[in-house]
């Protein structure tokens, strides 16, 4: 392990605007990662997980349901944050490469497999394994301080970084707020289990069709009600 490198990469991430930073040991999840992304992705032993908070005032626009609010939320709470996260990930990867380590930034929000409605790697899994939160019944990463009101990016690497934590135990309890508010009833209410297919918890096709219909009707596709409803993210 390299304490100096740990400090440098954490400091770089924070200086570029990251609110969350963690390092995950991917060894225990290799089979899950291999199934999703193949050997090209599963060959990396560690993941750097970086998150940025979504502004609460933007999240509060979600239940209004009007087109203007949806456009503002999607732009500043989604598109801009994703661009910022991607820039942080590339800068971190460049720093690691300069030090002769392998680094592979995973885009913050870029679908690589349309039929399966997924990317090559789960940012939520990396953040969970890094000890930054748990994967809730909404299939979102839930942090103890701001709930699911954050967006994430990941840098896969072989750099000798120290893992920052272990998977956090779920704190959802009997709460079903995210499940009950879903307009398409896409969630089953089951907690995350890496040995189960995603379909046991979440019907992504229902969510995807809902977004496509909204885009045709309103010109912009925004939901996020599960994110809004989570009591762990509500402003006190």
RAFEN-V878442 format. One record per backbone hydrogen bond with DSSP energy under -0.5 kcal/mol. CO is the residue of the C=O (numbers start at 1). NH is the residue of the N-H. If there is no record, write none. Layout:
co	nh
CO	NH
CO	NH
This chain:
co	nh
2	6
3	7
4	8
5	9
6	10
7	11
8	12
9	13
10	14
11	15
12	16
13	18
14	17
20	51
22	49
23	164
23	165
24	26
24	47
26	29
27	30
29	33
30	34
31	35
32	36
33	37
33	38
34	38
38	41
38	42
39	43
41	44
45	26
46	157
47	24
47	49
48	50
48	155
49	22
50	153
51	19
51	20
52	151
55	58
55	59
56	60
58	61
59	62
61	64
61	65
62	65
66	70
67	71
68	72
69	73
70	74
71	75
72	76
72	77
73	77
74	78
74	79
75	80
78	82
79	83
80	84
81	85
82	86
83	87
84	88
85	89
86	90
87	91
88	92
89	93
90	94
91	95
92	96
93	97
94	98
95	99
96	99
96	101
97	100
102	158
104	156
105	107
106	154
107	110
113	117
113	118
114	117
118	112
118	113
121	123
122	126
123	127
124	128
125	129
126	130
127	132
128	131
128	168
133	168
134	136
134	142
135	192
136	139
140	136
140	142
141	143
142	134
143	147
146	149
147	143
148	150
149	54
151	52
153	50
154	106
155	48
156	104
157	46
159	161
160	2
161	163
172	175
176	180
177	181
178	182
179	182
182	185
186	203
193	196
197	200
198	201
198	202
201	188
201	189
202	204
203	206
203	207
204	208
205	209
206	210
207	211
208	212
209	213
210	214
211	215
212	216
213	217
214	218
214	219
214	220
215	219
220	222
224	228
225	229
226	230
230	233
230	234
